[in-house]
């Protein structure tokens, strides 16, 4: 995973069940790929039970062919609980000018307290592509060197044969 890093976005759950965006139209500034995500509870989540559901967007499009979500339960009864998001597959790449957002849909149950951090594993595809290009060029150079060695050995063999003939 060259070029991978974790983006962290803290969020406090207090009050209502309205839609909210903990991250709104962030431009990362590089070509990227969302790999996975999770929510880590930092202050106990309090409420009458239930949950809130978050999803990510690149531009106005949900991340994932089937949108990837993190369902944050109010019942996270311990600090440090990691709630993994559903698998991210498809519709998970953006350009250097695309925006990234995290949304929490309206509905669910109101939290009266609690907070945590959304952690998104993202890959900088500019870096990954540059390394892949360098690796391909290195492979081509190694092939050229192997071909050159074979050519040199062939010339030496020919010269030895020629010497024997003289």
MIVOLUM-133082 format. One record per residue: x, y, z of N, C-alpha, C in turn; residue in three letters. Coordinates in steps of 0.001 Angstrom, whole numbers, plus 500000, padded with zeros to 6 digits. Layout:
# MIVOLUM-133082
XYZXYZXYZala
...
END
This chain:
# MIVOLUM-133082
500746498817500000500000500000500000500806501279500000unk
501535501561498931502265502818498847501296503997498789unk
501662505084499443500857506303499408499628506259500287unk
499541505291501198498361505190502067498546506018503328unk
497474506627503771497474507377505018496071507338505607unk
495974507733506865494672507771507525494291509221507750unk
493119509580507250492555510906507497491649510779508718unk
491779511686509673490989511630510901490102512865511013unk
488820512622511306487856513699511419487037513511512702unk
487293514333513726486527514214514974485085514682514779unk
484176514065515530482769514468515464482120514262516837unk
481332515247517242480581515165518498479117514922518176unk
478549513896518810477129513582518638476363514205519792unk
475682515290519530474853515914520555473568516385519891unk
472447516018520482471161516529520031470607515796518831unk
469532516239518360468659515798517294469047514670516370unk
468173514490515411468341513434514415468367514025513006unk
468672515308512901468765515943511591470005515450510855unk
469982515592509544471169515272508746472276516265509086unk
473493515783509113474641516638509415475832516122508612unk
476736517030508261477950516644507549479167516982508409unk
479774515975509060480983516231509843482146516741508987unk
482161516367507721483166516861506767482411517292505522unk
482607518543505127481878519075503979482848519523502896unk
482730518928501753483456519302500529484930519625500749unk
485654518689501317487097518812501493487782518419500189unk
488671519258499698489462518926498509490824518434498981unk
491155517170498657492410516586499119493606517109498327unk
493395517515497077494477518095496281495321517077495541unk
494936515807495586495636514766494846494626513695494430unk
494984512945493383494143511834492954494142510816494090unk
492951510315494479492876509452495652491921508288495459unk
492090507315496361491229506136496398490894505865497861unk
489601505738498178489163505404499526489269503883499674unk
490003503426500698490215501994500915489226501441501943unk
489121502094503094488212501638504152488004502778505146unk
487119502558506112486907503566507139486287502964508379unk
486327503744509460485786503300510748485496504531511610unk
484794504289512715484546505320513721485096504807515038unk
485906505626515730486496505251517013485850506107518100unk
485212505455519063484566506161520177485624506710521121unk
485491508009521430486453508651522334485814509137523623unk
484568509598523541483788509960524723482524509121524635unk
482174508449525724481038507520525684479820508139525007unk
479211507343524138478016507773523419476811507515524316unk
475995508539524508474884508458525447473587508764524716unk
472554508047525056471236508272524493470332507134524907unk
469178507071524268468179506070524640468286504814523791unk
469454504484523314469616503326522442469503503757520996unk
469793502879520102469688503181518683471031503496518065unk
471003504232516951472226504453516188472052505603515212unk
473175506026514635473191506983513520474035506357512414unk
473655506606511169474334506011510013475027507103509211unk
476326506896508978477122507845508197477543507201506884unk
477730508035505888478271507573504612479221508632504074unk
480014508251503084480963509178502455480498509484501043unk
480936510648500549480669511030499162481930511600498542unk
482104511322497262483097512008496439482277512846495477unk
482430514158495578481513515040494861480140514842495474unk
479154514528494628477805514273495124477452512794495020unk
478460511933494804478227510499494588478673509708495818unk
477800508832496299478151507978497437479354507115497099unk
480237506938498077481394506052497921480909504615498012unk
481291503811497039480910502397496994479797502167496003unk
479921501076495252478854500700494324477567500513495108unk
477675499828496243476644499840497266477225500780498315unk
476563501910498605477189502906499481477761502306500767unk
479012502654501042479678502208502261479197503073503417unk
478825502427504502478315503156505664479021502711506940unk
478988503588507927479382503245509299478141503484510148unk
477695502443510835476553502565511729477092502706513147unk
476980503921513695477520504223515018476421503968516047unk
476594502918516865475553502624517855475740503454519122unk
474631503881519704474705504581520972475236503639522048unk
475083502345521821475489501350522814477000501115522866unk
477819501938522194479272501800522325479608502121523774unk
479710501086524585479812501261526028481235501427526535unk
482185501577525635483565501736526087484308502684525153unk
485159503473525748486023504344524963486987503451524196unk
487246503793522950488167503021522124487499501988521246unk
486172501822521353485472500883520485485608501365519041unk
486005500446518173486141500751516745484957500134516016unk
484184500974515354483058500508514557483474500596513094unk
483719499443512484484190499405511099483061499754510139unk
483434500421509058482481500689507998482295499450507140unk
481215499438506378481023498334505441482079498441504341unk
482290497354503642483332497301502611483161498423501595unk
484288498970501180484299500001500149484687499309498843unk
483762499271497894484090498668496600483406499459495500unk
484213499906494553483684500690493450483326502102493866unk
483287502998492900482924504404493126483718504994494290unk
485028504671494353485834505099495504487083505879495107unk
487091506444493906488247507222493474487831508653493142unk
488784509552493366488534510953493057489776511593492468unk
489583512703491791490688513451491188491207514481492184unk
492266515169491795492859516197492657491888517343492935unk
490881517516492088489933518620492286488591518168492852unk
488400516858493004487143516361493569487066516668495063unk
485846516782495549485637517021496973485219515728497665unk
485466515696498966485152514539499807484291515025500970unk
483274514254501317482397514615502433482020513369503231unk
481687513582504499481055512551505327479699513103505726unk
478661512298505534477296512705505877476732511757506930unk
475938512302507803475142511473508708473695511748508333unk
473017510695507916471656510836507413470697511256508529unk
469643511956508124468576512269509067467948510945509489unk
467436510888510692466800509691511259467691509119512334unk
467443507900512708468202507294513787467693507777515131unk
468574507761516111468220508133517476469106509276517929unk
468532510207518661469314511346519136470292510918520219unk
471538511313520070472558511122521091472493512342522005unk
472618512153523297472650513302524198474076513692524541unk
475033512825524238476454513118524457477268512073523719unk
478546512358523578479464511392522996480165511941521774unk
481355511414521560482109511839520391483107510766520004unk
483687510972518865484691510053518358485301510607517091unk
486039509764516415486735510190515213486465509225514076unk
486063509789512944485991508998511723487409508877511192unk
487837507659510889489170507432510338489015506783508968unk
489566507449507962489439506994506585490821506620506064unk
490961505364505618492202504918504987492107505296503510unk
493002506193503097492978506716501739494342506480501098unk
494336506261499798495587506075499060495776507237498101unk
496949507866498185497315508934497262497712508259495955unk
496842508325494962497084507619493704498135508312492852unk
498382509614493066499490510270492370500802509598492778unk
500961509355494079502163508689494590502218507241494108unk
501105506528494222501068505124493800501364504993492308unk
500776505879491495501014505831490044502466506162489713unk
503036507143490414504436507514490172505362506348490509unk
505104505663491619505938504524491988505771503382490994unk
504542503144490544504305502088489557505048502401488260unk
505048503670487849505770504079486638507270503869486812unk
507789504244487973509210504055488253509571502570488252unk
508705501746488848508953500297488868508962499734487452unk
508038500192486605507993499717485221509254500132484465unk
509707501367484691510937501829484034512146501035484523unk
512170500719485813513265499922486373513251498521485774unk
512058497929485660511945496611485040512449496644483605unk
512079497698482861512528497818481468514045497957481409unk
514608498723482340516061498887482388516745497553482688unk
516192496784483609516755495475483929516694494537482730unk
515611494595481972515500493785480752516575494219479762unk
516747495546479613517786496053478706519169495586479154unk
519430495633480469520721495190480987520921493699480749unk
519877492907480937519954491467480684520226491210479211unk
519511491954478337519734491810476897521160492209476539unk
521666493290477157523036493749476894524047492703477350unk
523802492094478499524703491052479004524705489863478052unk
523518489479477584523439488357476653524159488683475345unk
524014489929474877524695490351473654526207490331473866unk
526678490829475013528116490836475313528659489415475372unk
527929488514476016528358487116476083528411486484474699unk
527453486830473865527438486312472498528648486815471713unk
528997488088471877530170488659471194531446487980471695unk
531548487770473006532725487086473570532833485681472992unk
531707484974472934531715483626472367532182483652470910unk
531672484626470152532074484741468746533563485049468616unk
534079485938469477535498486279469438536360485076469814unk
535912484311470796536677483114471177536701482109470026unk
535557481967469360535504481060468211536420481561467105unk
536389482868466873537230483461465843538710483260466180unk
539089483417467420540476483230467867540913481801467609unk
540028480847467908540354479450467685540562479143466203unk
539813479809465356539913479606463918541220480202463400unk
541639481342463892542867481988463429544040481156463829unk
END
